[in-house]
Amino acid sequence: MMIVAILGAMREEIEPILERFQYTSVEYANNTFYLIDYAQGKMVVAYSKIGKVNSAITASVMIEHFKADYLIFTGVAGSLNADLKIGDLLLATSLVQHDVDICAFGHKAGFIPETSHYIKTNEDLNKIALKSAKDLKLSIKEGIIATSDQFICSSDKKEWIKNTFNADACEMEGASVALVCEAFKIPCVILRAISDEAGKEAEISFDTFLKIAATNSANLALKICENLKKKL
């Protein structure tokens, strides 16, 4: 039986999924996990709460305790790429932690010894994600996501992240989730819909467009589940 984990950081990012299904809930590890029977398999859905530590804990629980075979992260992000507008979808090909800094020892920004500098997502799942977007007639781009425990609303910081990491978007959970999945050898796909432009007044547009962007990402996550079942 296939078990797919769908993870968001905030309640708003998983509500568009929970609204469509009947579910049971399980309290575990200081969080709530929603279990859904889906197409001769199961989905386990949760929001981790914001940040890299919370998302890493929740992803680990979904894999180790709930035995997820695949993990889909759905949520929103700030754009670093002028071609990505509010509501657009981005599929992460790789992710990096832009707030990691041991440059004093001669390492590049974002590098952690004995781990991947840029963490790659699963190519097969990414292909399914691209097909799923096409099925839904949704425009989607592929690119690099930069993760940190910071909400970026400074134009200077935005430009530094963009130029240093060649990143297309920034957010607060994706790289840590991808790193957990890499460690456990669980295929993952990281989806982000653009909610703001990560510069001046980003916090204003984030609040305004959160629901629209989160719904776009959630719709695609569910379509990926459907197409993944067909492929297996």
C-alpha positions as CSV (number, residue, x, y, z in Angstrom):
1,M,0.0,0.0,0.0
2,M,1.4,3.4,-1.1
3,I,1.7,6.0,1.6
4,V,2.2,9.6,0.5
5,A,3.1,12.4,2.9
6,I,1.9,15.9,2.1
7,L,3.6,18.5,4.2
8,G,3.1,22.3,4.5
9,A,4.5,24.7,7.0
10,M,1.3,26.6,7.9
11,R,-2.3,25.5,8.4
12,E,-3.3,27.6,5.3
13,E,-1.0,25.5,3.1
14,I,-2.8,22.2,3.9
15,E,-6.4,23.4,4.4
16,P,-7.2,23.2,0.6
17,I,-6.4,19.5,0.9
18,L,-8.2,18.7,4.1
19,E,-11.3,20.5,2.8
20,R,-11.7,17.8,0.2
21,F,-11.5,14.6,2.2
22,Q,-12.7,12.9,5.3
23,Y,-9.8,12.2,7.6
24,T,-8.9,11.0,11.1
25,S,-6.3,12.8,13.1
26,V,-3.5,11.5,15.3
27,E,-1.6,13.5,17.9
28,Y,2.1,12.7,17.9
29,A,5.4,14.4,18.6
30,N,3.7,17.7,19.5
31,N,1.8,17.9,16.2
32,T,-1.4,16.7,14.5
33,F,-1.2,14.3,11.6
34,Y,-4.3,13.8,9.3
35,L,-4.8,10.4,7.8
36,I,-6.7,10.0,4.6
37,D,-7.7,6.9,2.7
38,Y,-6.9,7.6,-0.9
39,A,-7.0,5.5,-4.0
40,Q,-6.1,2.1,-2.4
41,G,-3.4,3.9,-0.4
42,K,-3.1,6.5,2.3
43,M,-2.1,10.1,2.6
44,V,-0.7,11.5,5.8
45,V,-1.0,15.3,5.9
46,A,0.4,17.8,8.3
47,Y,1.7,21.3,8.8
48,S,5.0,21.5,10.6
49,K,4.9,25.0,11.8
50,I,7.4,27.5,10.4
51,G,11.1,27.0,10.2
52,K,13.8,24.5,9.4
53,V,13.8,22.6,12.7
54,N,10.0,22.1,12.8
55,S,9.9,21.0,9.2
56,A,12.8,18.5,9.7
57,I,11.1,17.0,12.7
58,T,7.7,16.6,11.0
59,A,9.2,15.2,7.8
60,S,11.2,12.7,9.9
61,V,8.0,11.6,11.8
62,M,6.1,11.2,8.6
63,I,8.8,8.9,7.2
64,E,9.8,7.0,10.4
65,H,6.5,6.8,12.3
66,F,3.9,6.9,9.5
67,K,6.1,5.0,7.0
68,A,5.6,7.4,4.1
69,D,7.0,6.2,0.8
70,Y,7.0,9.6,-0.9
71,L,6.9,13.1,0.4
72,I,5.4,16.2,-1.3
73,F,6.0,19.6,0.2
74,T,3.4,22.2,-0.7
75,G,3.4,25.8,0.2
76,V,4.4,29.4,-0.7
77,A,7.6,31.3,-1.3
78,G,9.0,34.6,-2.1
79,S,10.2,35.3,-5.6
80,L,13.9,36.1,-6.4
81,N,13.4,35.7,-10.1
82,A,11.7,38.6,-12.1
83,D,10.0,36.0,-14.2
84,L,8.2,34.5,-11.2
85,K,5.1,36.5,-10.3
86,I,2.6,36.1,-7.5
87,G,0.6,32.9,-7.9
88,D,3.2,31.3,-10.2
89,L,4.3,27.7,-9.4
90,L,7.9,26.7,-8.9
91,L,9.3,23.2,-8.8
92,A,12.6,22.9,-6.9
93,T,15.3,21.0,-8.7
94,S,17.6,21.6,-5.8
95,L,17.7,23.6,-2.5
96,V,20.3,25.3,-0.4
97,Q,20.4,26.7,3.2
98,H,21.3,30.3,2.6
99,D,21.6,31.2,6.3
100,V,24.4,28.7,7.0
101,D,27.7,30.6,7.4
102,I,31.0,29.0,8.2
103,C,32.8,31.1,5.6
104,A,35.4,31.9,8.3
105,F,36.8,28.4,7.7
106,G,37.1,28.9,3.9
107,H,33.7,27.4,2.9
108,K,31.1,28.9,0.6
109,A,28.0,30.3,2.1
110,G,25.4,27.6,2.7
111,F,27.9,24.8,2.9
112,I,27.8,22.2,5.7
113,P,30.6,19.6,5.9
114,E,29.5,16.0,5.2
115,T,26.2,17.0,3.7
116,S,25.2,18.2,0.2
117,H,25.6,21.9,-0.4
118,Y,22.7,21.8,-2.9
119,I,20.2,19.1,-2.1
120,K,18.6,17.6,-5.2
121,T,15.0,16.5,-5.3
122,N,13.8,13.3,-7.0
123,E,13.9,13.5,-10.8
124,D,11.2,10.9,-11.4
125,L,8.8,12.7,-9.0
126,N,9.7,16.0,-10.7
127,K,8.7,14.6,-14.0
128,I,5.3,13.5,-12.6
129,A,4.9,17.0,-11.1
130,L,5.5,18.6,-14.5
131,K,3.0,16.3,-16.2
132,S,0.5,17.0,-13.4
133,A,0.9,20.8,-13.9
134,K,0.3,20.2,-17.6
135,D,-2.8,18.1,-16.9
136,L,-4.2,21.0,-14.8
137,K,-3.1,23.6,-17.4
138,L,-0.9,25.3,-14.8
139,S,2.2,27.1,-15.7
140,I,5.2,25.9,-13.7
141,K,8.9,26.7,-13.7
142,E,11.8,24.7,-12.4
143,G,14.6,26.3,-10.3
144,I,16.7,26.6,-7.2
145,I,15.1,27.4,-3.8
146,A,17.1,29.0,-1.0
147,T,15.9,28.2,2.6
148,S,16.5,29.9,5.9
149,D,14.9,30.7,9.2
150,Q,14.3,34.2,8.0
151,F,11.4,35.9,6.2
152,I,13.0,38.0,3.5
153,C,11.6,41.5,3.1
154,S,14.9,43.4,2.3
155,S,15.8,44.2,-1.2
156,D,19.5,44.0,-0.4
157,K,19.2,40.6,1.2
158,K,17.1,39.4,-1.7
159,E,19.7,40.4,-4.2
160,W,22.5,38.8,-2.2
161,I,20.6,35.4,-2.0
162,K,19.8,35.6,-5.7
163,N,23.3,36.3,-6.8
164,T,25.1,34.1,-4.3
165,F,23.1,30.9,-4.8
166,N,21.5,31.5,-8.3
167,A,18.2,31.0,-6.5
168,D,14.8,31.6,-7.9
169,A,12.8,31.7,-4.7
170,C,13.3,31.8,-0.9
171,E,11.4,30.2,1.9
172,M,11.8,28.7,5.4
173,E,11.5,24.9,5.2
174,G,12.3,23.3,1.8
175,A,16.0,22.5,2.1
176,S,15.6,20.9,5.5
177,V,12.8,18.7,4.3
178,A,14.8,17.7,1.2
179,L,17.8,16.9,3.4
180,V,15.7,14.6,5.6
181,C,14.4,12.8,2.6
182,E,17.9,12.5,1.2
183,A,19.1,11.0,4.5
184,F,16.2,8.5,4.6
185,K,16.3,7.8,0.8
186,I,12.7,8.9,0.4
187,P,11.7,10.5,-2.9
188,C,10.5,14.0,-2.4
189,V,9.1,16.9,-4.5
190,I,9.1,20.5,-3.3
191,L,6.4,22.7,-4.7
192,R,6.1,26.4,-4.0
193,A,3.6,29.0,-5.2
194,I,4.8,32.6,-5.2
195,S,3.1,34.7,-2.5
196,D,5.4,37.7,-2.5
197,E,8.4,39.2,-4.1
198,A,10.8,38.9,-1.1
199,G,11.6,42.6,-1.1
200,K,10.2,45.8,0.3
201,E,6.6,45.3,1.6
202,A,6.8,41.6,1.1
203,E,4.9,41.0,4.3
204,I,1.9,42.9,2.9
205,S,1.6,40.9,-0.3
206,F,2.3,37.7,1.6
207,D,-0.8,38.1,3.7
208,T,-2.9,39.2,0.7
209,F,-2.0,36.4,-1.6
210,L,-1.3,33.5,0.8
211,K,-4.6,31.7,0.3
212,I,-4.5,31.9,-3.6
213,A,-0.9,30.8,-3.8
214,A,-1.4,27.9,-1.2
215,T,-4.4,26.7,-3.1
216,N,-2.5,26.6,-6.4
217,S,0.3,24.5,-4.8
218,A,-2.1,22.2,-3.0
219,N,-4.1,21.5,-6.2
220,L,-0.9,20.4,-7.9
221,A,0.1,18.2,-4.9
222,L,-3.1,16.3,-5.2
223,K,-2.7,15.8,-8.9
224,I,0.8,14.5,-8.3
225,C,-0.7,11.9,-5.9
226,E,-3.2,10.8,-8.6
227,N,-0.6,10.5,-11.3
228,L,1.9,8.8,-9.0
229,K,-0.7,6.1,-8.3
230,K,-1.2,5.5,-12.0
231,K,2.5,5.1,-12.6
232,L,3.0,2.5,-9.8
